[in-house]
């Protein structure tokens, strides 16, 4: 089971320092989202393995 942490988007960015999507200049969530296929997926898979996060907006 995982814990749920609630924080603002700005707090999340400050805390976790997400990587900008340099492949798609129009990526969702202020340019922070990566697609699950193609060059974006290749880029994500090539990164050092670190915990990942999912963003759920209400």
WOMOHU-V77359 format. One record per pair of residues at least 4 apart in sequence whose C-alpha atoms are under 8 Angstrom apart, sorted by the first residue. I is the first residue (numbers start at 1). J is the second residue. D is the distance in Angstrom with one decimal. If there is no record, write none. Layout:
BEGIN
i = (I & I)
j = (J & J)
d = (D & D)
END
This chain:
BEGIN
i = (7 & 7 & 8 & 9 & 10 & 11 & 12 & 12 & 13 & 13 & 18 & 19 & 20 & 20 & 20 & 21 & 21 & 21 & 21 & 21 & 21 & 21 & 23 & 23 & 24 & 25 & 26 & 27 & 27 & 27 & 27 & 28 & 28 & 29 & 34 & 34 & 34 & 35 & 35 & 36 & 36 & 37 & 37 & 38 & 39 & 40 & 41 & 42 & 43)
j = (11 & 12 & 12 & 13 & 14 & 15 & 16 & 17 & 17 & 18 & 32 & 32 & 31 & 32 & 33 & 25 & 27 & 31 & 32 & 33 & 34 & 40 & 39 & 40 & 31 & 31 & 31 & 31 & 32 & 33 & 34 & 32 & 33 & 33 & 40 & 41 & 44 & 40 & 41 & 40 & 41 & 41 & 42 & 42 & 43 & 44 & 45 & 46 & 47)
d = (6.2 & 6.4 & 6.2 & 6.2 & 6.2 & 6.0 & 5.9 & 7.8 & 5.2 & 6.3 & 6.7 & 6.2 & 5.7 & 4.8 & 7.7 & 6.8 & 6.6 & 5.6 & 5.4 & 6.5 & 6.4 & 8.0 & 7.6 & 6.7 & 7.7 & 6.6 & 6.2 & 4.4 & 6.4 & 5.7 & 7.0 & 6.4 & 5.4 & 6.1 & 5.7 & 7.0 & 7.7 & 5.7 & 6.2 & 7.0 & 5.2 & 4.9 & 7.5 & 6.3 & 6.1 & 6.3 & 6.1 & 6.2 & 6.8)
END
